[in-house]
């Protein structure tokens, strides 16, 4: 993967380069699924966190859980979640926009003083399209989307996942980029496009996450 290709994955629609990784251990909690799907989602998160060389924990001292993943059928259901409006600014307006757009997923990130990710709220509306997607694929995709602050255009043309011998896996170049993004020598956040050069220089083959 070239430095230009790396930069494109963190360059937002407005032309701004913005990279961020987690600055604290990840503590996931999942709402709206059965026990089997819960295990699948947490397993995918753990696999991607391990790939990154990052850590998970039992609790976050500030928020309790800092990765909250919600599965539901209707965006309006979010308005009934206790205290969610205190965690998500402008929740009512956000729900109205996503409902009008017919969106089936959305993520909200929160950052610490250094610009590192401190929390992520991931919303997945199970519509007809997602009903046809295996739980393992949805779980792995969500885990990949939360591990770094990707551009809003990062995966419009090429999804981060691929099929290998009938099994859904993380594309090797994306796996390598995630690992490079968590190199301790690099900053936890960056706005200078030259950061992409440093990422590209650290890309190494990584075994597919699955």
C-alpha positions as CSV (number, residue, x, y, z in Angstrom):
1,X,0.0,0.0,0.0
2,X,1.5,3.4,-1.0
3,X,1.6,6.4,1.2
4,X,-1.0,8.1,-1.0
5,X,-3.4,5.1,-0.5
6,X,-2.8,5.3,3.2
7,X,-3.4,9.0,3.3
8,X,-6.7,8.6,1.4
9,X,-8.0,6.3,4.2
10,X,-7.7,9.1,6.7
11,X,-8.5,12.1,4.6
12,X,-12.0,13.3,5.2
13,X,-14.4,14.6,2.6
14,X,-13.5,18.2,3.3
15,X,-9.8,17.4,2.5
16,X,-8.6,17.3,6.2
17,X,-6.2,14.6,7.2
18,X,-7.2,13.2,10.6
19,X,-5.8,10.0,12.3
20,X,-6.6,8.8,15.8
21,X,-6.3,5.5,17.7
22,X,-7.4,4.5,21.1
23,X,-5.5,5.9,24.0
24,X,-6.9,3.6,26.6
25,X,-7.9,0.0,27.0
26,X,-11.2,-0.8,25.2
27,X,-14.2,-1.9,27.3
28,X,-17.0,-3.1,25.0
29,X,-20.7,-3.5,25.8
30,X,-23.3,-4.7,23.3
31,X,-27.0,-4.0,23.4
32,X,-29.9,-5.6,21.5
33,X,-28.5,-9.1,20.7
34,X,-28.8,-12.6,22.0
35,X,-26.0,-14.4,23.9
36,X,-24.6,-16.1,20.8
37,X,-24.3,-12.9,18.9
38,X,-22.9,-11.1,21.9
39,X,-20.1,-13.6,22.0
40,X,-19.5,-13.2,18.3
41,X,-19.3,-9.4,18.5
42,X,-17.0,-9.4,21.5
43,X,-14.8,-12.1,19.9
44,X,-14.4,-9.9,16.8
45,X,-13.5,-6.9,18.9
46,X,-10.9,-8.9,20.8
47,X,-9.4,-10.3,17.6
48,X,-9.0,-6.8,16.1
49,X,-7.7,-5.3,19.4
50,X,-5.1,-8.1,19.5
51,X,-4.1,-7.5,15.9
52,X,-3.5,-3.9,16.8
53,X,-1.4,-4.8,19.8
54,X,-3.8,-2.8,22.0
55,X,-5.5,-3.9,25.2
56,X,-9.0,-4.6,26.5
57,X,-10.2,-4.2,30.1
58,X,-13.1,-5.0,32.4
59,X,-14.0,-1.4,33.1
60,X,-13.2,2.1,32.1
61,X,-12.6,4.4,35.1
62,X,-14.4,7.3,33.5
63,X,-17.3,5.7,31.5
64,X,-17.5,2.1,32.7
65,X,-17.8,0.9,29.1
66,X,-16.2,3.0,26.4
67,X,-17.2,1.0,23.3
68,X,-21.0,0.8,23.2
69,X,-22.5,-1.1,20.3
70,X,-26.3,-0.9,19.7
71,X,-28.3,-3.2,17.5
72,X,-31.9,-2.3,16.8
73,X,-34.7,-2.2,14.1
74,X,-35.7,1.5,14.2
75,X,-33.7,4.6,14.8
76,X,-36.4,5.9,17.0
77,X,-35.5,3.2,19.5
78,X,-32.4,5.1,20.5
79,X,-34.5,7.9,21.9
80,X,-35.8,5.4,24.5
81,X,-32.4,4.3,25.7
82,X,-31.9,5.8,29.3
83,X,-29.3,8.6,29.5
84,X,-28.1,8.1,25.9
85,X,-29.0,11.7,25.2
86,X,-26.5,12.7,27.9
87,X,-23.8,10.8,26.1
88,X,-24.7,11.9,22.5
89,X,-25.1,15.6,21.9
90,X,-28.1,16.4,19.8
91,X,-29.4,12.8,19.8
92,X,-32.9,13.7,18.6
93,X,-31.6,15.7,15.6
94,X,-29.1,12.9,14.8
95,X,-31.8,10.2,14.9
96,X,-34.1,12.3,12.7
97,X,-31.3,12.8,10.1
98,X,-30.3,9.1,10.0
99,X,-34.0,8.0,9.9
100,X,-34.7,10.3,6.9
101,X,-31.5,9.1,5.1
102,X,-32.5,5.4,5.6
103,X,-29.0,4.8,7.1
104,X,-28.3,1.4,8.6
105,X,-25.2,2.3,10.7
106,X,-23.4,5.3,12.3
107,X,-20.6,5.8,14.7
108,X,-19.8,8.6,17.1
109,X,-16.3,9.0,18.6
110,X,-15.1,11.0,21.6
111,X,-11.5,12.1,22.1
112,X,-9.2,12.9,25.0
113,X,-7.1,16.1,25.3
114,X,-4.4,14.6,23.2
115,X,-6.8,13.7,20.4
116,X,-6.8,9.9,21.0
117,X,-10.0,8.0,21.0
118,X,-11.6,7.7,24.4
119,X,-15.0,6.4,23.5
120,X,-17.0,5.1,20.5
121,X,-20.8,4.6,20.1
122,X,-21.7,2.4,17.2
123,X,-25.3,2.1,16.0
124,X,-26.4,-0.7,13.7
125,X,-30.0,-0.7,12.4
126,X,-30.8,-4.2,11.2
127,X,-32.6,-3.5,7.9
128,X,-33.3,-5.9,5.1
129,X,-29.8,-5.6,3.7
130,X,-28.1,-6.4,6.9
131,X,-30.5,-9.3,7.7
132,X,-28.8,-11.1,4.8
133,X,-25.3,-10.6,6.2
134,X,-23.8,-13.2,8.6
135,X,-23.3,-12.0,12.2
136,X,-19.6,-12.8,12.0
137,X,-19.2,-10.4,9.0
138,X,-21.2,-7.6,10.7
139,X,-19.2,-8.1,13.9
140,X,-15.8,-8.0,12.2
141,X,-16.7,-5.0,10.2
142,X,-17.8,-3.0,13.3
143,X,-14.6,-4.0,15.1
144,X,-12.5,-2.7,12.2
145,X,-14.5,0.5,11.9
146,X,-14.0,1.4,15.6
147,X,-10.3,0.5,16.0
148,X,-9.1,3.7,14.2
149,X,-10.7,6.9,13.1
150,X,-11.0,6.2,9.4
151,X,-12.1,8.8,6.9
152,X,-15.8,9.1,6.2
153,X,-14.9,8.0,2.6
154,X,-12.4,5.2,3.5
155,X,-14.4,2.2,2.5
156,X,-16.8,3.5,-0.1
157,X,-15.1,1.8,-3.0
158,X,-13.4,-1.1,-1.3
159,X,-14.7,-2.8,1.9
160,X,-12.2,-3.6,4.6
161,X,-13.3,-7.3,4.5
162,X,-12.9,-10.0,1.9
163,X,-13.8,-13.6,1.4
164,X,-11.0,-16.3,1.5
165,X,-12.1,-19.9,0.8
166,X,-15.6,-19.0,1.9
167,X,-14.5,-17.3,5.2
168,X,-14.8,-13.6,5.8
169,X,-11.5,-12.1,6.7
170,X,-9.9,-8.7,7.1
171,X,-8.0,-7.6,4.0
172,X,-4.3,-8.1,4.6
173,X,-3.4,-4.5,3.8
174,X,-6.0,-3.2,6.2
175,X,-4.8,-5.6,8.9
176,X,-1.2,-4.3,8.4
177,X,-2.3,-0.7,8.5
178,X,-4.1,-1.3,11.8
179,X,-1.0,-2.8,13.3
180,X,1.1,0.0,12.0
181,X,-1.3,2.6,13.4
182,X,-0.7,1.3,16.9
183,X,3.1,1.5,16.7
184,X,4.2,3.1,20.0
185,X,6.6,5.3,18.2
186,X,3.8,7.1,16.3
187,X,1.5,9.6,18.0
188,X,-2.0,8.6,19.0
189,X,-3.5,11.3,16.8
190,X,-2.2,13.3,13.8
191,X,-3.5,16.0,11.5
192,X,-0.4,16.4,9.3
193,X,-0.6,14.3,6.0
194,X,3.1,13.4,6.4
195,X,1.9,11.0,9.1
196,X,0.7,8.8,6.3
197,X,4.4,8.4,5.1
198,X,5.3,7.2,8.6
199,X,2.4,4.7,8.6
200,X,3.3,3.4,5.1
201,X,6.9,2.9,6.1
202,X,5.8,0.6,8.9
203,X,3.5,-1.7,6.9
204,X,4.3,-5.3,7.3
205,X,2.4,-8.5,6.3
206,X,0.0,-9.5,9.0
207,X,-2.0,-12.7,9.3
208,X,-5.6,-12.2,8.3
209,X,-8.0,-11.5,11.2
210,X,-11.1,-13.6,11.1
